Amino acid sequence: MPGRIQPPPAERLDRLGPFLAMEIMERAFEMERAGHRIAHLEIGEPDFEPPEAAVEACVRALRSGETQYTDSRGLIELREAIAAHSERRFGVAPDPDCVVVTSGTSPAMLLAFSLLVNPGDEVLLATPHYSCYPNFIRYCGGVPVTVRCRESAGFALDPDALAEAVTPRSRAIVLSSPANPTGAIHSAETMASLCELGLPVISDEIYDGLVYDDAVVTSALQLSDQSFVLDGFSKRYAMTGFRLGYLIVPEWARRPLQIMQQNFFISANRFVQHAGIAALECGAEHVERIRLACEHRRDLLVDGLRKLGFGIAHRPAGAFYVLADARRFDRDSKRLAFTLLERAKVGVTPGVDFGEAGEGMLRFCYAVSEGTIEQALERLARVLPELEQNVSGEART
Ligand SMILES: Cc1ncc(COP(=O)(O)O)c(C=O)c1O
């Protein structure tokens, strides 16, 4: 068409980087379409079935015509079930009117940051961190301020270091426990001292329930009625593709979040919300099965990676990831991840996806089957020695 001008994307898009785990997964899908078989350890996707009761409830709802919008905050039955779950799990029952049901935890994150962050506001977070937090913060005009967690300390967050980073521009603190990508679990003392700083705490609790070696998780709900809890069904219930999550918020935040949800999303899928109710009511045993399997898979992967020469100072205590030092194979984690995908047909996530503190590392997901873990280790064993030789060759020259 003559004279048609292609405008550049809006400037706010300049502040949004790609989500590298997805980039790797999408390249892997492309390779699969070309006939390759990929061992997927890149994405945080449990390869377990969702709870049978959740599938049944979803199908039943769909067949009985539950295909309309719901209240923007979600079906009251689901919000009540979420409140009851919090009470069972942490002894705190939020008001169901303070629960907003979303299409996954990611939209809940967008709502929380949109509510809290003004241009120029600083948001504190531990690093290495979940890839998307800084992107959401920058998208809202905010400034992510990172506090480094050392691998030698099991990636534990130092609450004093975080408190020292607080300035008059600080607007919120992001916590994630168990954490992605490190698997670290913040102690009750750490969580309490951060809640006492008087800033809103956005606590991402999506990996709650997936903890090992008798580790104990604290919810921000137990510590402050001013916290914003992000959670969802993707991980512990293996329901990634259902796209169902939620946000539990302080009383003052209810109305503005409702208005955002009405405008941006109208509501989460009605029939999927029925799956959520069933998962909360009947899914506890299922979560425990996933947890036990993941604990075993973690050990298989950690031991295998150590034998291959990856550096892992501590066995992660939660979530389902290992962040391993890969510098002896390549100091550039993105290049290394793409090399391993192309040459070994193993998908892994570059550490730099989790911030500069993750550079030189790779993240491996162990929520995949033992067969996939073993296959990935075998394939890596064939390719890594050559990469290691290249690095030592470069060091000599
Ligand atoms: C820490 C963390 N929060 C949120 C999400 C997003 O999950 P959802 O599938 O519910 O959008 C992920 C996904 O990997 C995650 O690791």
The ligand as a MOL file (V3000), in Angstrom:
LIG
                    3D

  0  0  0     0  0            999 V3000
M  V30 BEGIN CTAB
M  V30 COUNTS 16 16 0 0 0
M  V30 BEGIN ATOM
M  V30 1 C 8.6460 -17.0820 40.4130 0
M  V30 2 C 7.5930 -17.1910 39.3570 0
M  V30 3 N 6.5170 -16.4050 39.4360 0
M  V30 4 C 5.5660 -16.4470 38.5010 0
M  V30 5 C 5.6490 -17.2920 37.4170 0
M  V30 6 C 4.5630 -17.2580 36.3730 0
M  V30 7 O 3.6950 -18.3130 36.5060 0
M  V30 8 P 2.2840 -18.4360 35.7580 0
M  V30 9 O 2.3820 -19.6430 34.8980 0
M  V30 10 O 1.2850 -18.6380 36.8550 0
M  V30 11 O 2.0370 -17.1720 35.0170 0
M  V30 12 C 6.7380 -18.1280 37.2900 0
M  V30 13 C 6.8850 -19.0270 36.1250 0
M  V30 14 O 7.8920 -19.6310 35.8910 0
M  V30 15 C 7.7430 -18.0830 38.2990 0
M  V30 16 O 8.8150 -18.8700 38.2490 0
M  V30 END ATOM
M  V30 BEGIN BOND
M  V30 1 1 1 2
M  V30 2 1 2 3
M  V30 3 2 2 15
M  V30 4 2 3 4
M  V30 5 1 4 5
M  V30 6 1 5 6
M  V30 7 2 5 12
M  V30 8 1 6 7
M  V30 9 1 7 8
M  V30 10 2 8 9
M  V30 11 1 8 10
M  V30 12 1 8 11
M  V30 13 1 12 13
M  V30 14 1 12 15
M  V30 15 2 13 14
M  V30 16 1 15 16
M  V30 END BOND
M  V30 END CTAB
M  END
